[in-house]
């Protein structure tokens, strides 16, 4: 018997790090070069099948793409309510986006104390413009006990795997927190 779950996940990070592009690649397998700023939030949906501990799940991701301007922290807090997990995305061609991850964690953790997180260093296809890479993202991941991936929404590197890993972590969290007993 397959258990059906619908879980909200958020993509957080500075503006223009590629959050919308990562979602578009995962949900529609498309990439567009033009940048369109997200105002407020946009919600996309995708269903995946996951087997955890011998149990089959159909997980429907409700993927919240949240605007990247930090001046909207109070608004962000409202968007984070009820999230079962999140990606914190930075742009490997802009070091300051890596440095700002800690602020994104802080705001998210005020609302969701223990929801699973994954760091994504996006735009790995722009190797010649990189200002940081795997080593720096791994160090930050180790500091916060958060896994990480270096991704490219443009060519698809580690996009599907990242979402599937978050899906597995969301299901594990669901199983370990006994959420299934409360439904």
N, C-alpha and C positions, 0 to 999 in steps of 0.2 A: 504494500500500500504506500502510495506516495503522499507525503505531507506537503501541503501548499503553504508557503509563507510569502508575505509581502513586507519588504523591509525598506525603510528610508535610509539612503546613504547620501552624504554630502561631499562635494568637491570644494575645497577651500584653498586659498592662496591669493597672492597679489594679482592685480590685473595683468592681462596679456601673458600669463604663464602657459596657457593652452588648456584650461579646464574644459571649455566648450568643445574644443577640438578633440580632446580625449573622449568625451562623452559621445560626440558624433561618430568617432571611429568605432567605439565599442557597440553602440546601438545600431548604427546604419552602415558601418564599414565604409565611411566616406571621410574625405579631408578637403577642406577649402582653405586657401591661403589668406583670404581677406579677413581682417580682424573686425569683429562686431562686438562692442562692449555689451556685457550683460547688465541690464538694469534690474535690480531686485533679484528675482530668482526665476529660473526656468526648470520645470520638472520633465524628465524623460523617463521612459519605462522600458525595461527589457527583462525577459524571462529566461532563466537558465536552469538546467538540471544538475544537481549535485548529489553525490552519495557521501554521507558521513557516517562512520561507525556502522556500516551495513544498512543504514536507513536512506531511502530515496527522498529527496526534496525537490520540489519545483519552487525555486526562489524567484519572485518578481522583485527586481530592483526598482525602487522609485528613486531616481537619481536627481538630486537637487544641485543645480549649477548656480552657485551663489556669487554675486558681484564681488569683485576683488578689491574694492576700496575700503581700507581699514577704518576710515572715518565713520563707517556705518556699523560699528561694533554692537550697538544696542539692537539694531535691526537684525544683524547676524545672529545674535543670541536667540531671537524668536525663530529664525529659520532652522536653528540647530535642534530645537525641541523635538524629541521623539526619534532622533537619528539613531540608527543601529550600528553605524560605522561611518568612517570618513577617510577620504584621501586628502592629504595636504600636499599641494603641488607647488613646485618651484621650477624655474626656468634655468637650465644649465648655462645659458648665455648671459645671465644676469645674477651676479653673486648676491646682491641685496635681497633677492627673492629667497635664497637659502637662509640668509641671516634673519629674515622675517618669520620663518617657520615657527620659532618659539612663541611669538606673539599669537599666531593662529592657534597653536596648541592651547595656550592659556585661555583664550576666549572660548574655544570649543569645550575644554575640560570644565569650565564653570557650569556648563549646561549638561554635559555628558561625561560623568566621572570615569567610566570604564569602557565605553564603546571602543571597539577595535579601530586603530588607525594604521594607515600605510602612507609612507612618504613616497612621492613620485618626483623624480628629476626629469622633466620633460625637455623635448627638443634635442635629443641625442643625435639627430641627423645633422645638426649644425656643429659638427666637431671642431671646425676651424675657428668658431666663435666662442667655444666653451670657456667659461671662467671658473668652473669647478666640475667635478665628476663623481664617480662612484665612491672614491675614498672619503671625500668630505661628507657626502650624504650618508654613508655607512657610519661614520663617526657620530653624527647627529642621531641616527637611528639607534645606535648602541646606547647613547646617553639616555634616550627615552624608552628603550626597549621596544622600538617600533621597526618593523621590517620596511624595506625600501626597494624601489625598482628605478632603473634608468629607462625612460620611455621615449618614444617618438610617435606622436599622433599622426604625423605625416606618413611615415612608412610602416607604422603599426607595431614597432618593437615593444614587446612586453605589455601591451595595452590589455589584450584579452586575459593574459595570465594574471595581471594585477587585479582586474575585476573579479576573476575567479578566486584568487587568494582572499580578497576581502569578503566575497560570498561565503567561503569556507569558514573564515574567522567569525563572521556574523552568525552563521549557523552554530558554530561551537559555543559562542557566547550565549546564544538562545538556549542551547541544550544544558550548558553548565549553570546558567542562572536560574534554571527551572521555569523559564518563561512559559514553556509548553504546559505546565500545570495550571497557569493562570488564564489560559485561553478557553 
